[in-house]
């Protein structure tokens, strides 16, 4: 089995920064891409950022220029550096990894940005 362990969420003031981490462990498998999604109660889950095996990235429009996604292939880990945080960024953030045959999701970590 594969487990995704997330960390780094918390409470921060608007304009501050947080760094989220997600590490995959368990059965050995090939990872094609890794990413972050977020969800607020009453809203659909939305893409925050994704990074592919070759290093190319895509970001949701609302976070471009503020968030940076990166990965450490040796550690099977993905990170999300969040700067200039806004109250609109408040959500549960989920790590996602895509293997050859299926996707895996983390349990989610709460990010709360106070005004």
Secondary structure, 3 states (H helix, E strand, C coil): CEEEEEECCEEEECCCCEEEEEEEEECCCCEEEEEEEEECCCCCCEEEEEEECCCCEEECHHHCCCEEEEEEHHHCEEEEEECCCCHHHCEEEEEEEEECCCEEECCCEEEEEEC
